[in-house]
Amino acid sequence: MTNNKAVLQWIDEVKALVNPDNVVWIDGSKEQTEALRAEACSTGELTKLNQEKLPNCYLHRTAVNDVARVENRTFICTSKKEDAGATNNWCDPQEMYAKLNALYKDSYKGRTMYVIPYSMSVVGSPFAKIGIELTDSIYVVLNMLIMTRAGKEVIDALGDSPDFIKGLHARKDIDEENRYIVHFPEDNTIMSVNSGYGGNVLLGKKCFALRIASYLAHNEGWLAEHMLILGIEDPQGNVRYISAAFPSACGKTNLAMLIPPALYREKGYKVWCVGDDIAWLRVGPDGRLWAVNPENGFFGVAPGTNVKSNPNALETTMRDTIFTNVVLNKDNNTVWWEGLDKNPPANAIDWKGNPWNGQESTEKGAHPNSRFTALAANCPCVSKEFNNPAGVPIDAIVFGGRRAKTAPLVYQSFDWNHGVFVGSAMASETTAAAAGAVGVVRRDPMAMLPFCGYNMGDYFAHWLTMGTKIPKAPKIFNVNWFRTDDEGHFIWPGFGDNMRVLMWILARCDGTVDAVETPIGYMPKAEDINIEGLDIDLDTVKGLLSVDNDLWLEDAKGLREFYNKIDAVGNRMPKELWNQLDAFEARLSK
């Protein structure tokens, strides 16, 4: 499919190592894709679902020991440890290559090597970056055909260039003691072994689009971020775009596919989804920050997705979707998961492949991290700019987390540098005992802690530098949908009503609404948050916007500890953020 010498030489080297029985190039054609689906169904790797109810949909089960990203087995291998920093697992590259090559040796014997040329972002876009993933898994191939632009047009676009990201994946023995997801940013290389779970093996996703891309972005002067992108269209047809970063379990996909409340719908407002997970942002010729979603699909968490929480996501999964680790309803050959509805099937097979009666079983039928891989093109609210190679202009950047008492509903940073400080201070409180104690504050700056491919201090410094390069920079905000009352109930209604907060944010970007200066940033006046039609009053909103200085001072102590942790490897925390933290504490102590 190509005469590219760099590509062919690399493939020959890998072939000699893994020893496949044959090699198949993925061309992206319908015929080849259909043949691969049929082959996967014949071996049991996929189960074909009810084609009337779920056209072109399939079910897959991963091994019981292989159901989620494994952060403790994820490495950033740079020649100097301080370049990976304190928040990444590090190993010397040569040592890691030797360890991995021993695991890969002859791992494709009796198997086929699939060569997947893929583009992150629209092929030919100024944002686009090309990768090639080698894998022995049809499941990986079919997921990559949904999540990326893959096939012949990508290899044609690469031409003779050696500029591509190398990705090697081997299922090997699915041995969790020898499972590794390793990034070599200095070599443009990703290696994954002993996993079959999407987050570890779809190498275009977090591995390339965030860990490797964040390193490239730092070197090339752009941003690769763990952010959704949404557009809000007013009744006159003008669309404004917001990008937003949230740690997991904070409603990111729900916000990306938000349905406006009746109050706004009836006036003609619409919300469009550009992306639910990743944004690449560059300074445009007009001096604004422009963003694309480099992905082509959604790799969403199934449990909790339903008609109320996210009808757009649910409708997206109704065709051309691969479901992983959900329940198979044997009566009608469809799928089910916890939180879909209140009618679990009695005659079913659970995510482990065992008989399951949802009417009687106390065990969950779907894994809590079960997934759907669905085409963005099938989303009812996908933006018409989704495939625009130039991306969309960003008016506001929003950070958020899950805080019961500390953070108010919304506030605005004083300026760009203060906004970087706000992003660096992002944290969420744990929600489930499975993740350890409930209510523990977990730092997750810019929601990038697991995904930054280099030293976090250098990452913050890069954000500060970017602020000097964007003549018309977006304004930066922080939101918290999760304030609770003394009984632990959420005060703000959330879901579609979060649009009411986004409207205040856009009004601030336009300069059409005032704000109150507080020690943490600019806050809304309570009457400027539209609560028409809600079952809450102005006093409740005032409570949601209250600032408890003592709680914030306590939080600042935790942030200081976190900064010290980052500084411990390489001494790279920017002086500007230390100054911001000092000034923050001084304002709170007044």
C-alpha positions as a printed NumPy array, in Angstrom:
array([[  0.   ,   0.   ,   0.   ],
       [  3.053,   2.281,   0.286],
       [  6.671,   2.68 ,  -0.843],
       [  7.523,   4.788,   2.23 ],
       [ 10.995,   3.529,   3.209],
       [ 10.732,   4.557,   6.888],
       [  7.394,   2.748,   7.244],
       [  8.493,  -0.417,   5.436],
       [ 11.8  ,  -0.638,   7.304],
       [ 10.046,  -0.32 ,  10.681],
       [  7.45 ,  -2.963,   9.749],
       [ 10.234,  -5.336,   8.665],
       [ 11.997,  -4.832,  12.009],
       [  8.794,  -5.563,  13.937],
       [  8.007,  -8.602,  11.765],
       [ 11.402, -10.079,  12.591],
       [ 10.649,  -9.573,  16.29 ],
       [  7.008, -10.746,  16.594],
       [  7.043, -13.349,  13.778],
       [  3.486, -13.129,  12.362],
       [  2.028, -15.786,  10.049],
       [  0.848, -13.065,   7.656],
       [  0.447,  -9.3  ,   7.304],
       [ -2.772,  -7.446,   6.385],
       [ -2.862,  -3.729,   5.565],
       [ -6.05 ,  -1.957,   6.667],
       [ -7.351,   0.041,   3.712],
       [-10.561,   1.383,   5.316],
       [-12.827,  -0.201,   2.671],
       [-16.307,  -1.459,   3.591],
       [-15.532,  -4.84 ,   2.035],
       [-12.426,  -5.441,   4.147],
       [-14.116,  -4.157,   7.316],
       [-17.105,  -6.467,   6.793],
       [-14.801,  -9.448,   6.212],
       [-12.945,  -8.692,   9.458],
       [-16.226,  -8.473,  11.395],
       [-17.311, -11.829,   9.991],
       [-13.969, -13.393,  10.933],
       [-14.171, -11.99 ,  14.49 ],
       [-17.705, -13.38 ,  14.862],
       [-16.578, -16.818,  13.624],
       [-13.883, -17.016,  16.322],
       [-16.102, -15.621,  19.103],
       [-14.068, -12.416,  19.42 ],
       [-17.274, -10.521,  18.564],
       [-20.968, -11.382,  18.915],
       [-23.28 , -10.   ,  16.224],
       [-26.275,  -8.295,  17.855],
       [-29.902,  -7.961,  16.723],
       [-29.474,  -6.247,  13.342],
       [-33.033,  -4.89 ,  13.284],
       [-32.822,  -3.204,  16.668],
       [-29.064,  -2.461,  16.632],
       [-27.898,  -2.373,  13.002],
       [-24.196,  -3.052,  12.522],
       [-23.643,  -3.414,  16.296],
       [-21.453,  -6.021,  18.015],
       [-20.543,  -7.164,  21.531],
       [-17.035,  -7.946,  22.812],
       [-15.783,  -9.222,  26.172],
       [-12.283,  -8.586,  27.463],
       [-10.465, -10.891,  29.893],
       [-11.64 , -10.552,  33.51 ],
       [ -8.183,  -9.232,  34.499],
       [ -8.192,  -6.634,  31.698],
       [-11.037,  -4.157,  32.074],
       [ -9.552,  -0.662,  32.473],
       [ -6.557,   1.596,  31.916],
       [ -3.653,   0.528,  34.132],
       [ -1.907,   3.658,  35.362],
       [  0.615,   1.692,  37.448],
       [  1.75 ,  -0.151,  34.27 ],
       [  1.857,   3.004,  32.108],
       [  5.324,   4.493,  31.542],
       [  6.921,   7.576,  30.025],
       [ 10.479,   6.649,  29.009],
       [ 12.744,   9.649,  28.404],
       [ 16.546,   9.705,  28.454],
       [ 16.436,  11.921,  31.586],
       [ 14.105,  11.041,  34.453],
       [ 13.359,  14.712,  35.186],
       [ 11.863,  15.104,  31.682],
       [  9.134,  12.604,  32.639],
       [  8.712,  14.279,  36.024],
       [  7.297,  13.209,  39.378],
       [  3.771,  12.382,  38.229],
       [  4.703,   9.752,  35.605],
       [  6.172,   6.267,  35.974],
       [  9.655,   6.411,  34.409],
       [ 12.153,   3.856,  33.19 ],
       [ 15.376,   4.195,  31.218],
       [ 14.429,   3.769,  27.52 ],
       [ 17.099,   1.16 ,  26.71 ],
       [ 16.193,  -0.908,  29.759],
       [ 12.496,  -0.757,  28.837],
       [ 13.092,  -1.608,  25.152],
       [ 15.051,  -4.713,  26.245],
       [ 12.269,  -5.794,  28.62 ],
       [  9.532,  -5.227,  26.023],
       [ 11.39 ,  -6.887,  23.149],
       [ 11.722, -10.052,  25.257],
       [  7.924, -10.009,  25.77 ],
       [  7.18 ,  -9.311,  22.079],
       [  9.511, -12.07 ,  20.82 ],
       [  7.452, -14.408,  18.587],
       [  4.222, -13.051,  20.149],
       [  2.448, -13.025,  16.733],
       [  3.326, -16.651,  15.92 ],
       [  0.148, -18.241,  14.515],
       [ -1.438, -14.777,  14.293],
       [ -1.948, -12.033,  11.722],
       [ -0.278,  -8.641,  11.922],
       [ -2.714,  -5.86 ,  11.003],
       [ -1.165,  -2.596,   9.811],
       [ -3.46 ,   0.367,  10.601],
       [ -2.457,   3.739,   9.078],
       [ -4.567,   6.361,  10.881],
       [ -4.879,  10.116,  11.157],
       [ -5.68 ,  12.03 ,  14.307],
       [ -7.918,  14.867,  13.047],
       [ -9.18 ,  15.245,   9.49 ],
       [ -6.7  ,  13.925,   6.901],
       [ -4.763,  16.894,   5.519],
       [ -5.857,  19.301,   8.287],
       [ -3.134,  21.625,   9.641],
       [ -3.857,  19.952,  13.002],
       [ -3.527,  16.38 ,  11.679],
       [ -0.876,  13.914,  12.871],
       [ -0.431,  10.439,  11.402],
       [  0.175,   7.193,  13.259],
       [  0.571,   3.557,  12.274],
       [ -0.529,   0.887,  14.73 ],
       [  0.557,  -2.725,  14.34 ],
       [ -1.744,  -5.138,  16.192],
       [ -2.744,  -8.804,  16.316],
       [ -6.337,  -7.978,  17.344],
       [ -9.3  ,  -7.569,  14.987],
       [-11.116,  -5.893,  17.924],
       [ -8.431,  -3.188,  17.891],
       [ -8.7  ,  -2.786,  14.109],
       [-12.488,  -2.364,  14.185],
       [-12.333,   0.09 ,  17.093],
       [ -9.618,   2.148,  15.39 ],
       [-11.782,   2.321,  12.247],
       [-14.436,   4.012,  14.423],
       [-12.186,   6.158,  16.647],
       [ -9.825,   7.499,  13.948],
       [ -9.704,   8.225,  10.219],
       [ -7.953,   5.052,   9.073],
       [ -7.   ,   3.449,   5.771],
       [ -5.463,   4.083,   2.376],
       [ -6.069,   7.846,   2.223],
       [ -3.926,   8.234,   5.366],
       [ -0.913,   6.356,   3.998],
       [ -1.305,   8.318,   0.741],
       [ -1.279,  11.582,   2.737],
       [  1.906,  10.47 ,   4.559],
       [  3.667,   9.95 ,   1.222],
       [  7.439,   9.529,   1.687],
       [  7.557,  11.364,   5.024],
       [  9.16 ,   9.6  ,   8.019],
       [  7.017,  11.776,  10.33 ],
       [  4.565,   9.328,  11.913],
       [  3.942,   7.862,  15.37 ],
       [  4.87 ,   4.183,  15.646],
       [  2.522,   1.993,  17.672],
       [  3.015,  -1.69 ,  18.437],
       [  0.387,  -3.73 ,  20.272],
       [  0.447,  -7.444,  21.115],
       [ -2.221,  -9.298,  23.092],
       [  0.462, -11.835,  24.058],
       [ -0.952, -13.783,  27.072],
       [ -3.072, -10.981,  28.645],
       [ -0.764, -11.438,  31.635],
       [ -1.364,  -8.567,  34.076],
       [  2.039,  -9.081,  35.732],
       [  3.705,  -8.378,  32.374],
       [  1.258,  -5.755,  31.074],
       [  2.944,  -2.563,  29.873],
       [  1.694,   0.57 ,  28.121],
       [  4.853,   2.488,  27.312],
       [  5.534,   5.821,  25.605],
       [  8.895,   6.887,  24.181],
       [  8.188,  10.564,  23.384],
       [ 11.727,  11.201,  22.102],
       [ 11.271,   8.347,  19.587],
       [  7.622,   8.959,  18.562],
       [  6.915,   5.398,  19.709],
       [  4.15 ,   3.683,  21.74 ],
       [  4.305,   0.018,  22.816],
       [  1.491,  -1.952,  24.467],
       [  1.641,  -5.619,  25.474],
       [ -0.517,  -8.123,  27.398],
       [ -3.763,  -6.135,  27.217],
       [ -6.833,  -6.248,  24.997],
       [ -8.785,  -3.432,  26.712],
       [ -9.506,  -0.361,  24.568],
       [ -7.876,   2.317,  26.729],
       [ -4.601,   0.367,  26.7  ],
       [ -4.61 ,  -0.814,  23.088],
       [ -6.355,   1.792,  20.9  ],
       [ -3.056,   3.603,  20.629],
       [ -4.513,   6.639,  18.864],
       [ -6.531,   7.538,  21.942],
       [ -4.945,   8.583,  25.259],
       [ -1.507,   7.21 ,  24.262],
       [ -1.084,   9.292,  21.094],
       [ -3.754,  12.013,  21.299],
       [ -2.692,  13.076,  24.804],
       [  0.591,  11.605,  26.092],
       [  2.631,  11.797,  22.869],
       [  0.681,  14.777,  21.495],
       [  1.179,  16.834,  24.679],
       [  4.948,  16.339,  24.268],
       [  4.753,  17.331,  20.566],
       [  2.537,  20.319,  21.454],
       [  5.08 ,  21.525,  24.009],
       [  7.856,  21.37 ,  21.405],
       [  5.772,  22.812,  18.543],
       [  3.805,  25.551,  20.338],
       [  0.216,  24.259,  20.638],
       [ -1.941,  22.438,  23.227],
       [ -3.141,  18.816,  23.402],
       [ -5.754,  18.673,  26.143],
       [ -8.203,  16.324,  27.881],
       [-11.125,  18.578,  26.935],
       [-14.587,  18.398,  25.433],
       [-15.599,  20.996,  22.82 ],
       [-19.183,  22.222,  22.516],
       [-20.909,  24.959,  20.548],
       [-23.906,  27.015,  21.727],
       [-26.039,  28.403,  18.9  ],
       [-28.24 ,  31.409,  19.658],
       [-31.649,  32.061,  18.018],
       [-29.932,  34.227,  15.351],
       [-27.729,  31.291,  14.284],
       [-24.447,  32.528,  15.838],
       [-22.383,  29.72 ,  17.391],
       [-19.88 ,  30.228,  20.238],
       [-17.498,  27.478,  21.327],
       [-16.324,  26.378,  24.758],
       [-13.681,  23.782,  25.637],
       [-13.825,  22.198,  29.093],
       [-11.679,  19.851,  31.178],
       [-13.069,  17.62 ,  33.942],
       [-11.632,  14.622,  35.804],
       [-13.524,  11.335,  35.423],
       [-17.006,  11.003,  37.017],
       [-17.747,  14.716,  36.546],
       [-20.231,  14.486,  33.654],
       [-17.9  ,  15.367,  30.766],
       [-19.754,  13.431,  28.049],
       [-23.119,  14.617,  29.406],
       [-21.967,  18.243,  29.098],
       [-20.5  ,  17.664,  25.608],
       [-23.915,  16.396,  24.417],
       [-26.048,  18.706,  26.557],
       [-29.702,  19.215,  25.667],
       [-30.779,  22.804,  26.431],
       [-33.529,  23.193,  29.058],
       [-37.003,  24.142,  27.752],
       [-36.386,  27.78 ,  28.715],
       [-33.644,  28.014,  26.041],
       [-34.955,  25.407,  23.588],
       [-38.207,  27.305,  23.129],
       [-36.281,  30.462,  22.263],
       [-34.336,  28.586,  19.568],
       [-31.011,  27.844,  21.319],
       [-29.141,  24.686,  20.284],
       [-26.03 ,  22.913,  21.589],
       [-23.608,  21.124,  19.247],
       [-20.982,  18.531,  20.176],
       [-17.561,  18.89 ,  18.537],
       [-15.823,  16.493,  20.926],
       [-16.387,  14.671,  24.212],
       [-12.848,  13.888,  25.358],
       [ -9.832,  15.419,  23.592],
       [ -9.039,  18.816,  22.067],
       [ -6.017,  19.968,  20.098],
       [ -5.729,  23.76 ,  20.17 ],
       [ -3.631,  26.116,  18.019],
       [ -3.414,  29.869,  17.579],
       [ -5.274,  30.781,  14.39 ],
       [ -4.375,  33.473,  11.829],
       [ -6.976,  35.744,  13.487],
       [ -5.135,  35.604,  16.843],
       [ -7.789,  33.428,  18.511],
       [ -7.345,  29.905,  19.848],
       [ -8.847,  27.305,  17.49 ],
       [ -9.624,  23.707,  18.437],
       [-10.3  ,  20.361,  16.779],
       [-11.37 ,  17.041,  18.215],
       [ -8.657,  14.725,  16.807],
       [-10.901,  11.67 ,  17.22 ],
       [-13.595,  10.322,  14.914],
       [-15.751,   8.549,  17.512],
       [-16.703,   8.22 ,  21.168],
       [-15.269,   5.635,  23.572],
       [-17.899,   6.175,  26.251],
       [-18.711,   4.585,  29.604],
       [-21.974,   2.632,  29.245],
       [-23.266,   2.34 ,  32.866],
       [-25.409,   5.323,  33.793],
       [-26.004,   6.287,  30.146],
       [-29.777,   6.479,  29.662],
       [-32.619,   8.519,  28.184],
       [-32.498,  11.018,  31.066],
       [-28.745,  11.371,  31.667],
       [-27.615,  11.512,  28.024],
       [-30.218,  10.795,  25.326],
       [-27.828,  11.955,  22.568],
       [-25.122,   9.469,  23.619],
       [-27.695,   6.675,  23.869],
       [-29.03 ,   7.393,  20.384],
       [-25.458,   7.497,  19.03 ],
       [-24.96 ,   3.867,  20.161],
       [-28.003,   2.544,  18.302],
       [-26.027,   1.71 ,  15.146],
       [-22.421,   0.996,  13.997],
       [-21.296,   0.472,  17.618],
       [-19.024,  -1.991,  19.43 ],
       [-20.131,  -2.65 ,  23.021],
       [-17.521,  -3.984,  25.447],
       [-18.233,  -5.808,  28.735],
       [-21.968,  -5.113,  28.883],
       [-24.857,  -7.578,  29.415],
       [-26.174,  -9.655,  26.497],
       [-29.982, -10.037,  26.638],
       [-30.497, -13.518,  25.197],
       [-34.245, -13.032,  24.604],
       [-33.785, -10.397,  21.898],
       [-29.989, -10.414,  21.305],
       [-29.573,  -6.802,  22.49 ],
       [-27.463,  -5.236,  25.245],
       [-28.157,  -3.88 ,  28.733],
       [-26.185,  -2.2  ,  31.517],
       [-26.811,  -0.822,  34.979],
       [-28.55 ,   2.539,  34.78 ],
       [-29.954,   1.958,  31.274],
       [-33.464,   1.334,  32.621],
       [-35.178,  -0.426,  35.526],
       [-35.832,  -3.636,  33.568],
       [-32.732,  -5.845,  33.759],
       [-33.14 ,  -8.984,  31.618],
       [-33.697, -12.279,  33.425],
       [-32.341, -14.459,  30.622],
       [-28.933, -12.927,  29.999],
       [-25.155, -13.355,  29.906],
       [-23.056, -11.043,  32.07 ],
       [-19.833,  -9.267,  31.104],
       [-17.766, -12.265,  32.181],
       [-19.696, -14.59 ,  29.837],
       [-21.706, -16.315,  32.6  ],
       [-25.504, -16.844,  32.756],
       [-27.088, -13.891,  34.585],
       [-30.576, -13.156,  35.892],
       [-30.881,  -9.425,  36.39 ],
       [-34.169,  -9.832,  38.258],
       [-32.51 , -11.852,  41.022],
       [-28.721, -11.434,  40.928],
       [-26.955,  -9.188,  43.434],
       [-23.906,  -9.097,  41.12 ],
       [-23.621,  -6.388,  38.452],
       [-24.249,  -7.631,  34.937],
       [-22.116,  -5.039,  33.126],
       [-18.641,  -4.063,  34.279],
       [-18.671,  -0.555,  35.873],
       [-16.159,   0.505,  33.175],
       [-17.983,  -1.213,  30.296],
       [-17.827,   0.816,  27.086],
       [-19.367,   1.716,  23.762],
       [-17.283,   2.674,  20.713],
       [-19.553,   4.735,  18.471],
       [-19.159,   6.981,  15.423],
       [-19.401,  10.702,  16.136],
       [-21.219,  11.075,  12.804],
       [-24.175,   9.168,  14.342],
       [-24.597,  11.625,  17.227],
       [-27.835,  13.634,  16.834],
       [-26.118,  16.798,  18.104],
       [-22.78 ,  16.458,  16.281],
       [-21.56 ,  19.845,  15.071],
       [-21.559,  20.58 ,  11.345],
       [-18.   ,  21.851,  11.994],
       [-16.915,  18.392,  13.229],
       [-14.908,  17.719,  10.053],
       [-13.768,  21.307,   9.486],
       [ -9.967,  21.016,   9.055],
       [ -9.543,  24.535,  10.523],
       [-11.404,  23.631,  13.732],
       [-13.58 ,  26.044,  15.725],
       [-12.657,  29.268,  17.598],
       [-12.727,  28.972,  21.402],
       [-14.279,  31.78 ,  23.472],
       [-13.973,  30.177,  26.91 ],
       [-11.917,  27.469,  28.614],
       [-13.692,  25.842,  31.552],
       [-12.093,  23.77 ,  34.317],
       [-14.155,  21.806,  36.82 ],
       [-14.208,  19.162,  39.488],
       [-16.424,  17.444,  42.041],
       [-16.322,  19.434,  45.296],
       [-19.025,  19.097,  47.988],
       [-18.343,  22.404,  49.771],
       [-15.239,  24.251,  48.541],
       [-15.699,  25.469,  44.952],
       [-18.684,  27.659,  44.022],
       [-20.99 ,  26.985,  41.08 ],
       [-18.863,  29.157,  38.772],
       [-16.121,  31.769,  38.883],
       [-13.824,  33.457,  36.365],
       [-10.046,  33.806,  36.602],
       [ -8.585,  37.32 ,  36.863],
       [ -6.413,  36.792,  33.758],
       [ -4.654,  34.047,  31.748],
       [ -1.892,  33.341,  34.298],
       [ -4.407,  33.183,  37.131],
       [ -6.468,  30.85 ,  34.898],
       [ -3.455,  28.535,  34.549],
       [ -3.202,  28.576,  38.35 ],
       [ -6.916,  27.669,  38.608],
       [ -6.37 ,  24.778,  36.178],
       [ -3.291,  23.599,  38.082],
       [ -5.37 ,  23.515,  41.294],
       [ -8.104,  21.306,  39.827],
       [ -9.205,  18.521,  42.128],
       [-12.113,  16.168,  42.73 ],
       [-13.381,  14.333,  45.772],
       [-13.601,  10.539,  45.479],
       [-17.148,   9.244,  45.15 ],
       [-17.025,   5.46 ,  45.578],
       [-15.523,   3.269,  48.256],
       [-13.98 ,   1.183,  45.46 ],
       [-11.591,   4.06 ,  44.827],
       [-10.595,   4.187,  48.513],
       [-12.094,   6.482,  51.136],
       [-14.99 ,   8.679,  50.   ],
       [-14.431,  12.449,  49.945],
       [-10.642,  12.325,  49.576],
       [ -9.339,  15.229,  47.472],
       [ -7.472,  13.997,  44.402],
       [ -5.429,  16.534,  42.494],
       [ -5.859,  16.364,  38.735],
       [ -4.518,  19.56 ,  37.112],
       [ -6.315,  20.363,  33.849],
       [ -7.632,  16.73 ,  34.116],
       [ -4.225,  15.792,  32.628],
       [ -2.463,  14.063,  35.534],
       [ -2.657,  10.542,  33.977],
       [ -2.166,  11.834,  30.428],
       [  0.648,  14.411,  30.4  ],
       [  3.548,  12.902,  28.451],
       [  6.277,  14.947,  30.139],
       [  7.159,  16.864,  33.321],
       [  4.049,  18.519,  34.806],
       [  6.041,  21.609,  35.789],
       [  7.12 ,  22.025,  32.149],
       [  3.48 ,  21.506,  31.139],
       [  2.354,  24.388,  33.378],
       [  5.197,  26.543,  32.029],
       [  4.016,  25.753,  28.485],
       [  0.492,  26.941,  29.364],
       [  1.951,  30.187,  30.736],
       [  4.021,  30.643,  27.548],
       [  0.953,  29.977,  25.364],
       [ -0.747,  32.917,  27.107],
       [  1.872,  35.245,  25.591],
       [  1.248,  33.813,  22.091],
       [ -2.557,  34.167,  21.847],
       [ -3.42 ,  37.802,  21.026],
       [ -7.152,  37.17 ,  21.62 ],
       [ -7.009,  34.527,  24.343],
       [-10.143,  32.778,  25.651],
       [-11.277,  33.689,  29.148],
       [-10.795,  30.952,  31.762],
       [-13.478,  29.767,  34.215],
       [-14.047,  27.108,  36.855],
       [-17.351,  25.31 ,  37.517],
       [-18.634,  22.893,  40.148],
       [-21.994,  21.178,  39.567],
       [-21.562,  19.079,  42.711],
       [-22.106,  21.332,  45.772],
       [-24.124,  19.391,  48.372],
       [-26.375,  20.31 ,  51.307],
       [-25.841,  19.017,  54.84 ],
       [-27.646,  15.767,  53.949],
       [-25.315,  15.183,  50.996],
       [-27.896,  16.   ,  48.278],
       [-26.799,  17.943,  45.203],
       [-28.131,  21.517,  45.315],
       [-27.73 ,  22.414,  41.626],
       [-29.946,  20.37 ,  39.245],
       [-27.115,  19.715,  36.763],
       [-27.498,  17.984,  33.363],
       [-29.145,  20.305,  30.788],
       [-29.528,  23.08 ,  33.365],
       [-25.738,  23.48 ,  33.357],
       [-26.378,  25.524,  30.209],
       [-27.614,  28.336,  32.498],
       [-24.055,  28.624,  33.861],
       [-22.527,  28.409,  30.363],
       [-24.747,  31.339,  29.311],
       [-23.282,  33.473,  32.124],
       [-19.796,  32.424,  30.982],
       [-20.51 ,  33.531,  27.398],
       [-22.027,  36.797,  28.668],
       [-18.757,  37.43 ,  30.536],
       [-16.819,  36.742,  27.324],
       [-19.022,  39.323,  25.587],
       [-18.643,  41.824,  28.431],
       [-22.434,  42.093,  28.772],
       [-22.676,  41.125,  32.459],
       [-20.876,  42.338,  35.587],
       [-19.109,  40.241,  38.203],
       [-18.008,  40.584,  41.802],
       [-14.301,  40.424,  42.654],
       [-13.525,  37.853,  45.374],
       [-10.275,  36.272,  46.671],
       [-10.711,  33.313,  44.292],
       [-11.768,  35.191,  41.136],
       [-14.688,  37.026,  39.539],
       [-18.063,  35.671,  40.727],
       [-21.544,  36.141,  39.272],
       [-24.178,  38.189,  41.014],
       [-26.801,  35.623,  42.025],
       [-29.516,  37.356,  39.966],
       [-27.387,  36.965,  36.811],
       [-27.734,  33.154,  36.874],
       [-31.042,  32.426,  35.136],
       [-33.121,  30.147,  37.407],
       [-36.46 ,  30.656,  35.666],
       [-38.426,  27.395,  35.821],
       [-36.128,  25.809,  38.422],
       [-37.157,  24.64 ,  41.859],
       [-34.511,  26.783,  43.572],
       [-34.583,  30.416,  44.724],
       [-32.154,  33.342,  44.753],
       [-30.927,  32.535,  48.276],
       [-30.015,  29.007,  47.136],
       [-27.989,  30.483,  44.262],
       [-26.258,  32.834,  46.718],
       [-25.331,  29.751,  48.753],
       [-23.991,  28.012,  45.625],
       [-21.818,  31.072,  44.967],
       [-20.542,  31.44 ,  48.543],
       [-16.799,  31.303,  49.295],
       [-15.555,  29.838,  52.593],
       [-12.056,  31.301,  52.994],
       [-11.042,  28.714,  55.627],
       [-11.926,  25.796,  53.336],
       [ -9.952,  27.405,  50.516],
       [ -6.926,  27.996,  52.774],
       [ -7.034,  24.31 ,  53.719],
       [ -7.204,  23.433,  50.001],
       [ -4.234,  25.715,  49.295],
       [ -2.147,  23.648,  51.747],
       [ -2.881,  20.525,  49.686],
       [ -1.986,  22.398,  46.503],
       [  1.332,  23.519,  48.036],
       [  2.142,  19.879,  48.842],
       [  1.301,  18.934,  45.247],
       [  3.539,  21.677,  43.821],
       [  6.357,  20.447,  46.081],
       [  5.863,  16.904,  44.767],
       [  6.204,  18.146,  41.166],
       [  9.279,  20.197,  42.094],
       [ 10.919,  17.145,  43.674],
       [ 11.897,  15.767,  40.236],
       [ 13.677,  18.359,  38.116],
       [ 12.757,  21.474,  40.107],
       [ 10.542,  22.592,  37.234],
       [  7.479,  24.228,  38.907],
       [  7.205,  27.707,  37.343],
       [  7.945,  30.599,  39.723],
       [  4.808,  32.312,  38.415],
       [  2.567,  29.579,  39.886],
       [  4.326,  29.71 ,  43.256],
       [  3.692,  33.483,  43.181],
       [  0.036,  32.886,  42.252],
       [ -0.323,  30.485,  45.204],
       [  1.27 ,  33.007,  47.619],
       [ -1.03 ,  35.777,  46.359],
       [ -4.053,  33.463,  46.609],
       [ -3.33 ,  32.632,  50.254],
       [ -2.719,  36.32 ,  51.024],
       [ -6.106,  37.312,  49.535],
       [ -7.88 ,  34.581,  51.517],
       [ -6.15 ,  35.559,  54.778],
       [ -7.115,  39.245,  54.588]])
